Amino acid sequence: MKMKHRPLIVMAVLVILAFILSQCGGTSPVVSTVTTSQVPTISAETVSYVETTCGACHSFSRVSERGHSEAEWSSIVDQMIANGLAVSNDQRATIIQYLAQVYP
């Protein structure tokens, strides 16, 4: 008699586990839609300047693989200046603004 009920019990357990696992899937990723009016225009000259400046000492992928806030980028750029990066205050501001906008 017990053998007759075993497949039903196994089936019930599997259904319950499937339900529990479907509820534990976490949240689905949020995809934000950005319109072109929300993204400031960055000139090709600025992109080239930043990539060349940062890429002079290390690969630009080291920069582009990470995201930071504007304050964090400011601190990182200041560290690069302390390590010998020679830029004016305006160039520093351009680099930080670009990195904060493109790699937040």
ZAMI-294701 format. One record per atom (N, C-alpha, C): residue number from 0; x, y, z; residue in three letters; atom name. Coordinates in steps of 0.2 Angstrom, whole numbers, plus 5000, padded with zeros to 4 digits. Example, Ala and Ser with C-alpha at 12.3 -4.5 7.8 and 13.67 -1.06 7.14 Angstrom:
! ZAMI-294701
+-----+------+------+------+-----+------+
!   n !   xx !   yy !   zz ! res ! atom !
+-----+------+------+------+-----+------+
!   0 ! 5066 ! 4972 ! 5039 ! ALA !    N !
!   0 ! 5062 ! 4978 ! 5039 ! ALA !   CA !
!   0 ! 5066 ! 4984 ! 5039 ! ALA !    C !
!   1 ! 5064 ! 4989 ! 5035 ! SER !    N !
!   1 ! 5068 ! 4995 ! 5036 ! SER !   CA !
!   1 ! 5064 ! 5000 ! 5039 ! SER !    C !
+-----+------+------+------+-----+------+
END
This chain:
! ZAMI-294701
+-----+------+------+------+-----+------+
!   n !   xx !   yy !   zz ! res ! atom !
+-----+------+------+------+-----+------+
!   0 ! 5004 ! 4994 ! 5000 ! MET !    N !
!   0 ! 5000 ! 5000 ! 5000 ! MET !   CA !
!   0 ! 5004 ! 5006 ! 5000 ! MET !    C !
!   1 ! 5010 ! 5006 ! 5004 ! LYS !    N !
!   1 ! 5014 ! 5012 ! 5004 ! LYS !   CA !
!   1 ! 5017 ! 5013 ! 4997 ! LYS !    C !
!   2 ! 5019 ! 5008 ! 4993 ! MET !    N !
!   2 ! 5022 ! 5009 ! 4987 ! MET !   CA !
!   2 ! 5017 ! 5013 ! 4982 ! MET !    C !
!   3 ! 5011 ! 5012 ! 4983 ! LYS !    N !
!   3 ! 5006 ! 5016 ! 4978 ! LYS !   CA !
!   3 ! 5006 ! 5023 ! 4979 ! LYS !    C !
!   4 ! 5007 ! 5025 ! 4985 ! HIS !    N !
!   4 ! 5007 ! 5032 ! 4987 ! HIS !   CA !
!   4 ! 5014 ! 5036 ! 4986 ! HIS !    C !
!   5 ! 5019 ! 5032 ! 4986 ! ARG !    N !
!   5 ! 5026 ! 5035 ! 4985 ! ARG !   CA !
!   5 ! 5026 ! 5039 ! 4979 ! ARG !    C !
!   6 ! 5024 ! 5037 ! 4973 ! PRO !    N !
!   6 ! 5025 ! 5042 ! 4967 ! PRO !   CA !
!   6 ! 5021 ! 5048 ! 4968 ! PRO !    C !
!   7 ! 5015 ! 5048 ! 4971 ! LEU !    N !
!   7 ! 5011 ! 5054 ! 4973 ! LEU !   CA !
!   7 ! 5015 ! 5059 ! 4977 ! LEU !    C !
!   8 ! 5018 ! 5056 ! 4982 ! ILE !    N !
!   8 ! 5022 ! 5060 ! 4987 ! ILE !   CA !
!   8 ! 5028 ! 5063 ! 4984 ! ILE !    C !
!   9 ! 5032 ! 5059 ! 4980 ! VAL !    N !
!   9 ! 5037 ! 5062 ! 4976 ! VAL !   CA !
!   9 ! 5035 ! 5068 ! 4972 ! VAL !    C !
!  10 ! 5030 ! 5067 ! 4968 ! MET !    N !
!  10 ! 5027 ! 5072 ! 4964 ! MET !   CA !
!  10 ! 5025 ! 5078 ! 4967 ! MET !    C !
!  11 ! 5022 ! 5077 ! 4973 ! ALA !    N !
!  11 ! 5020 ! 5083 ! 4977 ! ALA !   CA !
!  11 ! 5026 ! 5087 ! 4980 ! ALA !    C !
!  12 ! 5031 ! 5083 ! 4982 ! VAL !    N !
!  12 ! 5037 ! 5087 ! 4984 ! VAL !   CA !
!  12 ! 5040 ! 5090 ! 4979 ! VAL !    C !
!  13 ! 5041 ! 5087 ! 4973 ! LEU !    N !
!  13 ! 5044 ! 5091 ! 4967 ! LEU !   CA !
!  13 ! 5040 ! 5097 ! 4965 ! LEU !    C !
!  14 ! 5033 ! 5097 ! 4965 ! VAL !    N !
!  14 ! 5029 ! 5103 ! 4964 ! VAL !   CA !
!  14 ! 5030 ! 5108 ! 4969 ! VAL !    C !
!  15 ! 5031 ! 5106 ! 4975 ! ILE !    N !
!  15 ! 5032 ! 5111 ! 4980 ! ILE !   CA !
!  15 ! 5039 ! 5114 ! 4980 ! ILE !    C !
!  16 ! 5044 ! 5110 ! 4978 ! LEU !    N !
!  16 ! 5050 ! 5113 ! 4977 ! LEU !   CA !
!  16 ! 5051 ! 5117 ! 4971 ! LEU !    C !
!  17 ! 5047 ! 5116 ! 4966 ! ALA !    N !
!  17 ! 5047 ! 5120 ! 4960 ! ALA !   CA !
!  17 ! 5044 ! 5126 ! 4961 ! ALA !    C !
!  18 ! 5039 ! 5126 ! 4965 ! PHE !    N !
!  18 ! 5035 ! 5133 ! 4967 ! PHE !   CA !
!  18 ! 5040 ! 5137 ! 4971 ! PHE !    C !
!  19 ! 5043 ! 5134 ! 4976 ! ILE !    N !
!  19 ! 5048 ! 5138 ! 4981 ! ILE !   CA !
!  19 ! 5053 ! 5141 ! 4977 ! ILE !    C !
!  20 ! 5056 ! 5137 ! 4972 ! LEU !    N !
!  20 ! 5062 ! 5139 ! 4968 ! LEU !   CA !
!  20 ! 5060 ! 5145 ! 4964 ! LEU !    C !
!  21 ! 5054 ! 5144 ! 4961 ! SER !    N !
!  21 ! 5052 ! 5150 ! 4957 ! SER !   CA !
!  21 ! 5051 ! 5156 ! 4960 ! SER !    C !
!  22 ! 5049 ! 5156 ! 4967 ! GLN !    N !
!  22 ! 5048 ! 5162 ! 4971 ! GLN !   CA !
!  22 ! 5055 ! 5165 ! 4973 ! GLN !    C !
!  23 ! 5060 ! 5161 ! 4973 ! CYS !    N !
!  23 ! 5067 ! 5163 ! 4976 ! CYS !   CA !
!  23 ! 5071 ! 5165 ! 4970 ! CYS !    C !
!  24 ! 5069 ! 5166 ! 4964 ! GLY !    N !
!  24 ! 5073 ! 5168 ! 4959 ! GLY !   CA !
!  24 ! 5076 ! 5175 ! 4959 ! GLY !    C !
!  25 ! 5074 ! 5179 ! 4964 ! GLY !    N !
!  25 ! 5077 ! 5186 ! 4965 ! GLY !   CA !
!  25 ! 5073 ! 5191 ! 4960 ! GLY !    C !
!  26 ! 5075 ! 5196 ! 4960 ! THR !    N !
!  26 ! 5072 ! 5201 ! 4956 ! THR !   CA !
!  26 ! 5075 ! 5201 ! 4949 ! THR !    C !
!  27 ! 5071 ! 5203 ! 4944 ! SER !    N !
!  27 ! 5074 ! 5203 ! 4937 ! SER !   CA !
!  27 ! 5077 ! 5210 ! 4937 ! SER !    C !
!  28 ! 5082 ! 5210 ! 4932 ! PRO !    N !
!  28 ! 5086 ! 5216 ! 4932 ! PRO !   CA !
!  28 ! 5082 ! 5222 ! 4929 ! PRO !    C !
!  29 ! 5084 ! 5228 ! 4932 ! VAL !    N !
!  29 ! 5080 ! 5234 ! 4930 ! VAL !   CA !
!  29 ! 5084 ! 5237 ! 4924 ! VAL !    C !
!  30 ! 5080 ! 5238 ! 4918 ! VAL !    N !
!  30 ! 5083 ! 5241 ! 4912 ! VAL !   CA !
!  30 ! 5080 ! 5248 ! 4912 ! VAL !    C !
!  31 ! 5085 ! 5253 ! 4912 ! SER !    N !
!  31 ! 5083 ! 5259 ! 4911 ! SER !   CA !
!  31 ! 5083 ! 5262 ! 4904 ! SER !    C !
!  32 ! 5079 ! 5266 ! 4902 ! THR !    N !
!  32 ! 5079 ! 5269 ! 4896 ! THR !   CA !
!  32 ! 5081 ! 5276 ! 4896 ! THR !    C !
!  33 ! 5087 ! 5277 ! 4892 ! VAL !    N !
!  33 ! 5090 ! 5284 ! 4892 ! VAL !   CA !
!  33 ! 5088 ! 5287 ! 4885 ! VAL !    C !
!  34 ! 5086 ! 5292 ! 4885 ! THR !    N !
!  34 ! 5084 ! 5296 ! 4879 ! THR !   CA !
!  34 ! 5090 ! 5300 ! 4877 ! THR !    C !
!  35 ! 5091 ! 5302 ! 4871 ! THR !    N !
!  35 ! 5097 ! 5306 ! 4869 ! THR !   CA !
!  35 ! 5097 ! 5313 ! 4872 ! THR !    C !
!  36 ! 5091 ! 5315 ! 4874 ! SER !    N !
!  36 ! 5091 ! 5322 ! 4877 ! SER !   CA !
!  36 ! 5094 ! 5321 ! 4885 ! SER !    C !
!  37 ! 5094 ! 5315 ! 4887 ! GLN !    N !
!  37 ! 5097 ! 5315 ! 4894 ! GLN !   CA !
!  37 ! 5104 ! 5314 ! 4894 ! GLN !    C !
!  38 ! 5107 ! 5312 ! 4889 ! VAL !    N !
!  38 ! 5114 ! 5311 ! 4889 ! VAL !   CA !
!  38 ! 5118 ! 5317 ! 4886 ! VAL !    C !
!  39 ! 5122 ! 5320 ! 4889 ! PRO !    N !
!  39 ! 5126 ! 5326 ! 4887 ! PRO !   CA !
!  39 ! 5130 ! 5324 ! 4881 ! PRO !    C !
!  40 ! 5131 ! 5329 ! 4876 ! THR !    N !
!  40 ! 5135 ! 5327 ! 4870 ! THR !   CA !
!  40 ! 5142 ! 5328 ! 4873 ! THR !    C !
!  41 ! 5146 ! 5323 ! 4871 ! ILE !    N !
!  41 ! 5153 ! 5323 ! 4872 ! ILE !   CA !
!  41 ! 5157 ! 5323 ! 4865 ! ILE !    C !
!  42 ! 5161 ! 5328 ! 4864 ! SER !    N !
!  42 ! 5164 ! 5328 ! 4858 ! SER !   CA !
!  42 ! 5169 ! 5322 ! 4857 ! SER !    C !
!  43 ! 5171 ! 5321 ! 4851 ! ALA !    N !
!  43 ! 5175 ! 5316 ! 4849 ! ALA !   CA !
!  43 ! 5182 ! 5318 ! 4851 ! ALA !    C !
!  44 ! 5184 ! 5324 ! 4851 ! GLU !    N !
!  44 ! 5190 ! 5327 ! 4854 ! GLU !   CA !
!  44 ! 5191 ! 5325 ! 4861 ! GLU !    C !
!  45 ! 5186 ! 5326 ! 4865 ! THR !    N !
!  45 ! 5186 ! 5325 ! 4872 ! THR !   CA !
!  45 ! 5187 ! 5317 ! 4873 ! THR !    C !
!  46 ! 5184 ! 5313 ! 4870 ! VAL !    N !
!  46 ! 5184 ! 5306 ! 4870 ! VAL !   CA !
!  46 ! 5192 ! 5304 ! 4869 ! VAL !    C !
!  47 ! 5194 ! 5306 ! 4863 ! SER !    N !
!  47 ! 5201 ! 5305 ! 4861 ! SER !   CA !
!  47 ! 5206 ! 5307 ! 4866 ! SER !    C !
!  48 ! 5205 ! 5313 ! 4869 ! TYR !    N !
!  48 ! 5210 ! 5316 ! 4874 ! TYR !   CA !
!  48 ! 5210 ! 5312 ! 4880 ! TYR !    C !
!  49 ! 5204 ! 5310 ! 4883 ! VAL !    N !
!  49 ! 5204 ! 5306 ! 4889 ! VAL !   CA !
!  49 ! 5207 ! 5299 ! 4888 ! VAL !    C !
!  50 ! 5205 ! 5296 ! 4883 ! GLU !    N !
!  50 ! 5208 ! 5289 ! 4881 ! GLU !   CA !
!  50 ! 5215 ! 5289 ! 4880 ! GLU !    C !
!  51 ! 5218 ! 5295 ! 4877 ! THR !    N !
!  51 ! 5225 ! 5295 ! 4876 ! THR !   CA !
!  51 ! 5228 ! 5297 ! 4882 ! THR !    C !
!  52 ! 5226 ! 5301 ! 4886 ! THR !    N !
!  52 ! 5229 ! 5303 ! 4892 ! THR !   CA !
!  52 ! 5229 ! 5298 ! 4897 ! THR !    C !
!  53 ! 5223 ! 5294 ! 4898 ! CYS !    N !
!  53 ! 5223 ! 5289 ! 4903 ! CYS !   CA !
!  53 ! 5227 ! 5283 ! 4900 ! CYS !    C !
!  54 ! 5227 ! 5282 ! 4894 ! GLY !    N !
!  54 ! 5230 ! 5276 ! 4890 ! GLY !   CA !
!  54 ! 5238 ! 5277 ! 4890 ! GLY !    C !
!  55 ! 5240 ! 5283 ! 4891 ! ALA !    N !
!  55 ! 5248 ! 5284 ! 4891 ! ALA !   CA !
!  55 ! 5251 ! 5280 ! 4896 ! ALA !    C !
!  56 ! 5248 ! 5278 ! 4902 ! CYS !    N !
!  56 ! 5251 ! 5275 ! 4907 ! CYS !   CA !
!  56 ! 5249 ! 5268 ! 4908 ! CYS !    C !
!  57 ! 5242 ! 5266 ! 4906 ! HIS !    N !
!  57 ! 5240 ! 5260 ! 4907 ! HIS !   CA !
!  57 ! 5234 ! 5259 ! 4902 ! HIS !    C !
!  58 ! 5232 ! 5253 ! 4901 ! SER !    N !
!  58 ! 5227 ! 5251 ! 4896 ! SER !   CA !
!  58 ! 5220 ! 5255 ! 4898 ! SER !    C !
!  59 ! 5217 ! 5258 ! 4893 ! PHE !    N !
!  59 ! 5211 ! 5261 ! 4894 ! PHE !   CA !
!  59 ! 5205 ! 5257 ! 4897 ! PHE !    C !
!  60 ! 5206 ! 5250 ! 4895 ! SER !    N !
!  60 ! 5201 ! 5245 ! 4898 ! SER !   CA !
!  60 ! 5201 ! 5245 ! 4906 ! SER !    C !
!  61 ! 5207 ! 5247 ! 4909 ! ARG !    N !
!  61 ! 5207 ! 5247 ! 4916 ! ARG !   CA !
!  61 ! 5203 ! 5253 ! 4918 ! ARG !    C !
!  62 ! 5202 ! 5258 ! 4914 ! VAL !    N !
!  62 ! 5197 ! 5263 ! 4916 ! VAL !   CA !
!  62 ! 5190 ! 5262 ! 4915 ! VAL !    C !
!  63 ! 5189 ! 5259 ! 4909 ! SER !    N !
!  63 ! 5182 ! 5258 ! 4906 ! SER !   CA !
!  63 ! 5179 ! 5252 ! 4909 ! SER !    C !
!  64 ! 5182 ! 5248 ! 4913 ! GLU !    N !
!  64 ! 5179 ! 5242 ! 4916 ! GLU !   CA !
!  64 ! 5176 ! 5244 ! 4923 ! GLU !    C !
!  65 ! 5177 ! 5250 ! 4925 ! ARG !    N !
!  65 ! 5175 ! 5251 ! 4932 ! ARG !   CA !
!  65 ! 5170 ! 5257 ! 4931 ! ARG !    C !
!  66 ! 5166 ! 5258 ! 4936 ! GLY !    N !
!  66 ! 5162 ! 5264 ! 4937 ! GLY !   CA !
!  66 ! 5163 ! 5267 ! 4943 ! GLY !    C !
!  67 ! 5163 ! 5274 ! 4943 ! HIS !    N !
!  67 ! 5164 ! 5277 ! 4950 ! HIS !   CA !
!  67 ! 5159 ! 5284 ! 4950 ! HIS !    C !
!  68 ! 5158 ! 5286 ! 4955 ! SER !    N !
!  68 ! 5155 ! 5293 ! 4956 ! SER !   CA !
!  68 ! 5159 ! 5298 ! 4954 ! SER !    C !
!  69 ! 5157 ! 5304 ! 4953 ! GLU !    N !
!  69 ! 5161 ! 5310 ! 4951 ! GLU !   CA !
!  69 ! 5166 ! 5311 ! 4957 ! GLU !    C !
!  70 ! 5165 ! 5310 ! 4963 ! ALA !    N !
!  70 ! 5169 ! 5311 ! 4968 ! ALA !   CA !
!  70 ! 5175 ! 5306 ! 4968 ! ALA !    C !
!  71 ! 5173 ! 5300 ! 4967 ! GLU !    N !
!  71 ! 5178 ! 5295 ! 4966 ! GLU !   CA !
!  71 ! 5183 ! 5296 ! 4960 ! GLU !    C !
!  72 ! 5180 ! 5298 ! 4955 ! TRP !    N !
!  72 ! 5184 ! 5299 ! 4949 ! TRP !   CA !
!  72 ! 5189 ! 5305 ! 4950 ! TRP !    C !
!  73 ! 5186 ! 5310 ! 4954 ! SER !    N !
!  73 ! 5191 ! 5315 ! 4956 ! SER !   CA !
!  73 ! 5196 ! 5313 ! 4960 ! SER !    C !
!  74 ! 5195 ! 5309 ! 4965 ! SER !    N !
!  74 ! 5200 ! 5306 ! 4969 ! SER !   CA !
!  74 ! 5205 ! 5302 ! 4965 ! SER !    C !
!  75 ! 5203 ! 5298 ! 4960 ! ILE !    N !
!  75 ! 5207 ! 5294 ! 4956 ! ILE !   CA !
!  75 ! 5212 ! 5298 ! 4952 ! ILE !    C !
!  76 ! 5209 ! 5303 ! 4949 ! VAL !    N !
!  76 ! 5213 ! 5308 ! 4944 ! VAL !   CA !
!  76 ! 5218 ! 5311 ! 4948 ! VAL !    C !
!  77 ! 5216 ! 5313 ! 4954 ! ASP !    N !
!  77 ! 5221 ! 5317 ! 4959 ! ASP !   CA !
!  77 ! 5227 ! 5312 ! 4960 ! ASP !    C !
!  78 ! 5225 ! 5305 ! 4961 ! GLN !    N !
!  78 ! 5230 ! 5300 ! 4962 ! GLN !   CA !
!  78 ! 5235 ! 5300 ! 4956 ! GLN !    C !
!  79 ! 5232 ! 5300 ! 4950 ! MET !    N !
!  79 ! 5236 ! 5300 ! 4944 ! MET !   CA !
!  79 ! 5240 ! 5306 ! 4944 ! MET !    C !
!  80 ! 5238 ! 5312 ! 4946 ! ILE !    N !
!  80 ! 5242 ! 5318 ! 4945 ! ILE !   CA !
!  80 ! 5248 ! 5317 ! 4950 ! ILE !    C !
!  81 ! 5246 ! 5315 ! 4956 ! ALA !    N !
!  81 ! 5252 ! 5313 ! 4961 ! ALA !   CA !
!  81 ! 5257 ! 5309 ! 4958 ! ALA !    C !
!  82 ! 5255 ! 5304 ! 4954 ! ASN !    N !
!  82 ! 5259 ! 5299 ! 4951 ! ASN !   CA !
!  82 ! 5263 ! 5302 ! 4945 ! ASN !    C !
!  83 ! 5262 ! 5308 ! 4943 ! GLY !    N !
!  83 ! 5265 ! 5312 ! 4937 ! GLY !   CA !
!  83 ! 5261 ! 5314 ! 4931 ! GLY !    C !
!  84 ! 5255 ! 5313 ! 4932 ! LEU !    N !
!  84 ! 5250 ! 5315 ! 4926 ! LEU !   CA !
!  84 ! 5251 ! 5323 ! 4926 ! LEU !    C !
!  85 ! 5253 ! 5326 ! 4920 ! ALA !    N !
!  85 ! 5253 ! 5333 ! 4920 ! ALA !   CA !
!  85 ! 5247 ! 5336 ! 4916 ! ALA !    C !
!  86 ! 5242 ! 5338 ! 4919 ! VAL !    N !
!  86 ! 5236 ! 5341 ! 4916 ! VAL !   CA !
!  86 ! 5235 ! 5348 ! 4920 ! VAL !    C !
!  87 ! 5232 ! 5353 ! 4916 ! SER !    N !
!  87 ! 5230 ! 5359 ! 4919 ! SER !   CA !
!  87 ! 5223 ! 5358 ! 4923 ! SER !    C !
!  88 ! 5221 ! 5363 ! 4927 ! ASN !    N !
!  88 ! 5215 ! 5362 ! 4931 ! ASN !   CA !
!  88 ! 5209 ! 5361 ! 4926 ! ASN !    C !
!  89 ! 5209 ! 5364 ! 4920 ! ASP !    N !
!  89 ! 5203 ! 5363 ! 4915 ! ASP !   CA !
!  89 ! 5203 ! 5356 ! 4912 ! ASP !    C !
!  90 ! 5209 ! 5354 ! 4911 ! GLN !    N !
!  90 ! 5210 ! 5347 ! 4908 ! GLN !   CA !
!  90 ! 5208 ! 5342 ! 4913 ! GLN !    C !
!  91 ! 5210 ! 5343 ! 4920 ! ARG !    N !
!  91 ! 5208 ! 5339 ! 4925 ! ARG !   CA !
!  91 ! 5200 ! 5338 ! 4926 ! ARG !    C !
!  92 ! 5197 ! 5344 ! 4925 ! ALA !    N !
!  92 ! 5190 ! 5345 ! 4926 ! ALA !   CA !
!  92 ! 5186 ! 5341 ! 4920 ! ALA !    C !
!  93 ! 5189 ! 5342 ! 4914 ! THR !    N !
!  93 ! 5187 ! 5338 ! 4908 ! THR !   CA !
!  93 ! 5187 ! 5331 ! 4909 ! THR !    C !
!  94 ! 5193 ! 5328 ! 4911 ! ILE !    N !
!  94 ! 5194 ! 5321 ! 4912 ! ILE !   CA !
!  94 ! 5188 ! 5318 ! 4917 ! ILE !    C !
!  95 ! 5188 ! 5322 ! 4923 ! ILE !    N !
!  95 ! 5183 ! 5319 ! 4928 ! ILE !   CA !
!  95 ! 5176 ! 5320 ! 4926 ! ILE !    C !
!  96 ! 5174 ! 5325 ! 4922 ! GLN !    N !
!  96 ! 5167 ! 5326 ! 4920 ! GLN !   CA !
!  96 ! 5166 ! 5320 ! 4915 ! GLN !    C !
!  97 ! 5170 ! 5319 ! 4910 ! TYR !    N !
!  97 ! 5169 ! 5313 ! 4905 ! TYR !   CA !
!  97 ! 5169 ! 5307 ! 4909 ! TYR !    C !
!  98 ! 5173 ! 5305 ! 4913 ! LEU !    N !
!  98 ! 5173 ! 5298 ! 4916 ! LEU !   CA !
!  98 ! 5167 ! 5298 ! 4921 ! LEU !    C !
!  99 ! 5165 ! 5303 ! 4924 ! ALA !    N !
!  99 ! 5159 ! 5302 ! 4928 ! ALA !   CA !
!  99 ! 5152 ! 5301 ! 4924 ! ALA !    C !
! 100 ! 5152 ! 5304 ! 4918 ! GLN !    N !
! 100 ! 5147 ! 5304 ! 4914 ! GLN !   CA !
! 100 ! 5146 ! 5297 ! 4910 ! GLN !    C !
! 101 ! 5152 ! 5295 ! 4908 ! VAL !    N !
! 101 ! 5152 ! 5289 ! 4904 ! VAL !   CA !
! 101 ! 5153 ! 5282 ! 4908 ! VAL !    C !
! 102 ! 5157 ! 5283 ! 4913 ! TYR !    N !
! 102 ! 5158 ! 5277 ! 4918 ! TYR !   CA !
! 102 ! 5156 ! 5278 ! 4925 ! TYR !    C !
! 103 ! 5149 ! 5279 ! 4926 ! PRO !    N !
! 103 ! 5147 ! 5281 ! 4932 ! PRO !   CA !
! 103 ! 5146 ! 5275 ! 4937 ! PRO !    C !
+-----+------+------+------+-----+------+
END
